[in-house]
Amino acid sequence: MNVPSVGVGDLLSGSWELTQRIFENLSFREVARLRAVCKLWADVGAKILEKRRKLHYLTVHPHNIPTTEGKVSINGKSPSSLFEEFFEHIVSKPRYCVGFCNEDWLSRVDVFSREKEKEQITLTQYISSSLPSSCDFALISATGIIGTVEQNYQGHWLESANRLNREMLSFLLNKENRGKRPNKRRRRSNSQEPSENESEMQDMASITDGAAIDVQNPFNSSESSSALTESSNASTKRSTVGYSIEVEARWNPSQRQADAVTLLLIPHHPGVKMKFFHILEDNFVKDCGDVEVNYDNIVISPEEFNKMTSLTPDDDLKALLLFDIGFPEGLTTAVLHSALSRQNQKVAVGGGVIESFDCGGKKNQSKSNFGIAISGPNVMAASVIIPMHVGNPKALEEYMKMLKMCGLPEEQSFAFIFTCCGRGFTWYRRRGNPWFDYNNMESKAFRKVFPNTPVFGFFGGGEIGVSYLPKFNDVDTEVEESPPKKRKKNFFHRFTTVIVLLSFL
């Protein structure tokens, strides 16, 4: 048997096509590690990551809470192992990360640790170390959370795919062995004996096929590889959106310490900007001295709003999320009036009163609110308020259909739900059938109308939002509307639910 003079390491370091084929089946972390090996791999990896636009999300919740599909938490695994598996297998490079958790998760240090220093760390510190340095992120705590589980992370990855993947990474990252003769041990079919080059290609093909199979069907590790291959070759595209869940604390105080966290990772999209910003009360009262400030008379100019949100005058603001930790209502109202005036009232608005927040180590300061301004030509947004009088589950569908009629594309869509801590299970059960399942009522209604759109949010101490329901035509452009009537808007609400629906083109 003739041994080829060119090793696999040399082949990969000089072949763009082969390197690209392998890298396309690797996760973000794996591609990021391999980009440090040589310039070719760095260039190939950058091209591949630039094209990936997939959303990723993870929700960790208590084992004893029913979900919208009657399931329980993810295989009963610990939160730290779930987070690590999640970050290890995401395929897109995160550009923005938004998370919601219940109150104690910002300070607790009993879940995550740094192995080298053997130091216990907070969730924020763990997320910061797990995300690229270019990724903006915020973790917001409230009395309860709403989240969605991605199907790819509900079960164990196939052991065979994991083993093959580890073997390939070990080989590719072993710089000492690069340039040496490849291992003579080859994988054989039953009776056929391929050539050396064909054998190497089959090894790599089996590795990449294994990774693809694993993503397509992660639920049952006992299925045969042939069945999984048929599933991966199916012509119909399966949704990756799993189930959604509402973890309330109000009606079940024992859940306040539960493992309730949800994360949404958003990759870079051309024509999409998400600006994370703070609103500091001191910036508005620093020149007032001892004079009592009348917040109801504060007016924020477009220039001041742009400076606060880091927007340019040319940025087309499509949605604004505001998270209030106890600001004077007049100041938050002034910010929202400025945003709506800037965009001729055409902005989706949502948010609520929260417990606290942490943005990459920049914890909430006293007299500070937090917001996210979403702008760009490739953003489509809508928002709706479900009013206080809606206490019948059947009435929820009407508001979901109002969002549906806006015509936002659902392929790259997600939604935020901000609801009152007084709603939820007890709100709908009080006048309903005691034998009916009123868990996850609003997320159920949303997912019924939007089965391919994940939802995230929280139960808060008050809701912020407006109903903005634009109509989009078949070519994804907004239909011209008559000028909106100018009237005083009420941005703060009680016992309501605010939904903000976003779609990236």
Secondary structure, DSSP 4 states (H G I P E B T S, - for coil): -PPPSS-HHHHHHH-HHHHHHHHTTS-HHHHHHHTTT-HHHHHHHHHHHHH----EEEEE--TTS--TTS--SSTT--HHHHHHHHHHH--SPEEEEEEEEEGGGGT--SSEEETTTTEEE-HHHHHHHHS-TT-EEEEEEESEEEEEEEGGGSSPPPHHHHHHHHHHHHHHH-TTTTTSPPPS-----SS----HHHHHHHHHHHHHHHHHHHHH--S-TTS-HHHHHHHHT-SSPPP-EEEEEEE-SSS-GGGGGS--EEEEEEE--TT-EEEEEEEETHHHHTTSTTSPP-GGG----HHHHHHHHT--TT--EEEEEEEESS--HHHHHHHHHHHHHHTTT--EEEEEE-SEEEETTEEPPTTEEEEEEEE-TTEEEEEEEE-TT--SHHHHHHHHHHHHTT---STTEEEEEEEETT-SHHHHHTTS-TTS--TTHHHHHHHHH-TT--EEEEEESSEEE--B---B-TTS-BPP-PPPP------EESS-EEEEEEEE-
